[in-house]
Amino acid sequence: MSTTDALPRLVAAFVADPRGPDAPALLQQVLRQVQRVSKSYPDAYFALGRKSDDAVLDLGHRVFSICASVPKGRFPFQTRVPFVAFVEEQFDGRAIRYHSFYAKLSITRELLRDDYARNLARDPVLRWRADLYRDIGKVLREHCDSERPGRAAPLRWRLRDPGLSVVVSWDRAVARLKADAPHGDREHPDLEPLVLQGLRLVGPSSRARLTELCEAVLGAPPDVEHALPITPAGDPRTTMAVRQAVLDAWNDLDADSQDLLVAVAHGTPYDELIAAHPRFRHKVAVTRAVKKIGQGFVDRVVGRVAGEDAGREAAGRPMDLIETVLEVLIELLPELRPVPPSAPPEAP
């Protein structure tokens, strides 16, 4: 890697001073790399089940937060915060990018897999779309060749023997495919002729794009189309704003407050909390500290998504909202998730 690679210097500067002048530049590097990695992933791998600009930005912020503050057990971190591990191991930029973004066990791909599993568990339409994406992949591998048009770009598939064909617009391709011979029923579509004819009409395409084409032609089966997600998504921009406000509030907590909130999330008994934190001499002190932390989160959230009236209304009931805040934090920050005593350690 060229000696002009700024990433190792930015990481080292951030570890030395997280609020220093180089922190914004490091964040921008992380966001840029996450955007490149995520190009080849379909909707189901992103928050709220849609690959929007907000969802990619949210993913980048979570990657940065984990690299900056969450100890990881597996190699090469070995219970260290990723940025700290990179500095202590004197990793060059290529190694930092590999473990942060591009490796199968990178921080970024781990989060993408977590979001994918969560989305599929919540939304039957996304589960159907993920199955469609998988089945289209089987057809492409059997009948087509792939090429990568650029670094970090998704694979583009083309017919091995396309013959003579004229590429048409997306809308005309959908109309032609709908008017052609039946492609099976909605529950058991015959994907092979649909995918191959689709490639003839729209030209070389990514698997995600072909999935969109097939979905536009077939539509989801009725039992899937009319099923409601287990957890309604709500307004995406509001949801993203809440998630970012909670994450910002977490990053502004001191280490003792973060430790306390982690303990609360794990259901640690009062006696253990008092023993672990000498400044808490009794249960009332613990409750006051949790209320104060919870109020900080509430103020951040209502300040981001509502006005002063909503803030005053929420101020009287921080304990009612702390569980909601913890739900968001547990989703965003893996170290808050309870781990059963018998759980195996993370594989290297």
Summary of the structure (lengths in Angstrom):
residues: 348
radius of gyration: 23.9
end to end distance: 24.6
largest distance: 81.1
contacts: 1021
relative contact order: 0.09
helix: 65%
strand: 4%
